[in-house]
Amino acid sequence: MKICVIDGMGGGIGNALIKKIKAAFQEQVEIVALGTNAIATAQMMKAGANRGASGENAITVTVPKVDVIIGSISIVLANAMMGELTPGMAAAVASSPAPKMLLPLTQEDVEVIGVSAEPLPHLVDHLVENRLRPMVEASLRE
């Protein structure tokens, strides 16, 4: 299974996600880190991603080829992350046939109604254990 983690700015969210995914699945999955900038990609690579790339072209070329996309809700919002997430990136992610697992974290003027505010570590734990684990286990049985 090929898991794509997308992040920008300092790469902290992607770093936390990749560490948890690596701890849960070791080498059973391939993690592709896509950063809106080189710093975010470098942080995700340090966390243990198998491969990484930066920028709009890397994101638009890669997201149609992965099994699942993970990141904050900002990765589908044009001009998010202080403008780092371009409209082309947002469109590519939203248009990808891969399922998207989006954390309800944003610095934009967007509020997701009906979602309780949880700290990042709790959201990451829930994503990996309750959403990603069943998908990975199903792909390993195939």
C-alpha positions in Angstrom: 0.0 0.0 0.0 1.3 3.4 -1.0 0.4 6.1 1.6 0.9 9.8 0.7 1.3 12.3 3.4 1.1 16.0 2.4 2.2 18.9 4.5 3.6 22.4 4.2 5.1 25.2 6.2 7.4 23.5 8.8 6.2 19.9 8.2 5.2 19.3 11.8 1.9 17.6 11.1 3.4 15.4 8.4 6.2 14.5 10.7 3.8 13.4 13.5 1.7 11.4 11.0 4.7 9.6 9.4 6.2 8.7 12.8 3.0 7.1 13.9 2.4 5.3 10.6 5.9 4.0 10.6 5.6 2.8 14.2 2.3 1.1 13.4 3.2 -0.6 10.1 7.0 -0.6 9.8 7.9 -1.5 6.2 4.5 -3.0 5.4 3.5 0.3 3.7 5.4 2.7 1.5 5.1 6.3 2.7 5.5 9.1 0.1 6.1 12.5 1.7 4.9 15.5 -0.4 5.7 18.9 0.8 4.6 22.3 -0.4 8.2 23.3 0.3 11.5 21.7 0.8 11.6 22.2 4.6 8.3 20.3 5.0 9.5 17.5 2.8 12.8 17.3 4.8 11.0 17.0 8.1 8.8 14.2 6.8 11.8 12.4 5.4 13.5 12.6 8.8 10.4 11.1 10.3 10.9 8.0 8.1 9.1 8.5 4.8 10.4 6.1 2.0 10.4 8.8 -0.7 9.7 12.5 -0.8 9.3 15.4 -3.2 8.4 19.1 -3.0 6.2 21.5 -4.9 3.2 21.7 -7.1 4.4 19.4 -9.9 5.4 16.7 -7.5 2.0 16.8 -5.8 0.0 16.9 -9.0 1.9 14.1 -10.6 2.0 11.8 -7.5 -1.5 12.0 -5.9 -3.3 10.1 -8.7 -0.9 7.2 -8.2 -1.3 6.5 -4.4 -3.7 4.4 -2.4 -4.5 6.9 0.3 -3.8 10.6 0.9 -3.3 11.9 4.5 -2.9 15.5 5.7 -4.7 18.4 7.3 -8.0 19.7 5.7 -5.9 22.5 4.3 -4.5 20.3 1.6 -7.8 20.7 -0.3 -8.1 24.4 0.3 -6.7 26.7 -2.4 -4.2 29.2 -1.1 -4.0 27.6 2.3 -0.9 27.5 4.4 -0.2 31.2 3.9 -0.4 30.6 0.1 1.9 27.6 -0.1 -0.9 25.3 -1.1 -1.7 26.5 -4.6 -5.0 26.1 -6.3 -3.4 23.5 -8.6 -2.3 21.4 -5.6 -5.7 21.6 -3.9 -7.5 20.6 -7.2 -5.1 17.7 -7.7 -5.6 16.4 -4.2 -9.4 16.8 -4.3 -9.6 15.2 -7.8 -7.4 12.2 -6.9 -9.3 8.9 -6.9 -7.5 7.9 -3.6 -9.4 8.1 -0.4 -8.5 11.2 1.6 -8.0 11.1 5.4 -8.0 14.8 6.5 -7.3 16.1 10.0 -9.6 19.0 11.0 -6.7 21.3 11.5 -6.4 24.6 9.7 -5.0 28.1 10.1 -7.4 29.4 7.5 -10.8 31.0 8.1 -12.4 27.6 8.0 -14.3 25.9 10.8 -15.5 22.4 10.4 -18.8 22.2 12.3 -19.6 19.2 14.4 -15.9 18.4 15.0 -14.5 18.7 18.5 -11.1 20.3 19.0 -8.6 17.5 19.8 -4.9 17.8 20.1 -2.8 16.6 17.2 -1.5 13.5 18.9 -5.0 12.3 19.6 -6.1 13.0 16.0 -3.1 11.1 14.6 -3.7 8.1 16.9 -7.4 8.0 15.8 -6.5 8.3 12.1 -3.9 5.5 12.2 -5.7 3.1 14.5 -9.3 3.5 13.5 -9.1 4.5 9.8 -5.8 3.5 8.3 -5.2 0.2 10.1 -8.3 -1.5 8.6 -7.3 -0.3 5.1 -3.7 -1.5 5.4 -4.8 -4.9 6.9 -7.3 -5.4 4.0 -4.6 -4.6 1.4 -2.2 -7.1 3.0 -4.8 -9.8 2.7 -5.2 -9.2 -1.0 
